[in-house]
């Protein structure tokens, strides 16, 4: 059986697009994790990259105001370090 593959390609800088590419099995696990996050506040999935390395994807729901401290102190999701002034993870 093939592993559930999922590649998440993040933004380098603001306004860049994000791509998620996966097998049907990987996308199903992502969908289940999203559904769990919407109902319980957190969802996880164990998926793999094409080199066979596994990782845990964690999805967190946070409905606090986007101008509040929960969001303003959270690290921005950009891979270019000059684009991300915050350094706290979710």
C-alpha angles and dihedrals in degrees: 000000000000118000120248102263123205129168119188113195108195133206117274091198139357116300094020114130123249120222128201114190122180149147117260089262092050093047091049090055089048090050091049091049090050091050091049091050091052093051103034104019096250137056132179137190132184109221138157140234120229091263089064097254113139126215139176116244112207122195119192127192116218117173095174117125112285090229092052127098095264090066103028092054095044118102113258113242098241121124093207101086092210088063097054115069095171120077106188118104122223 
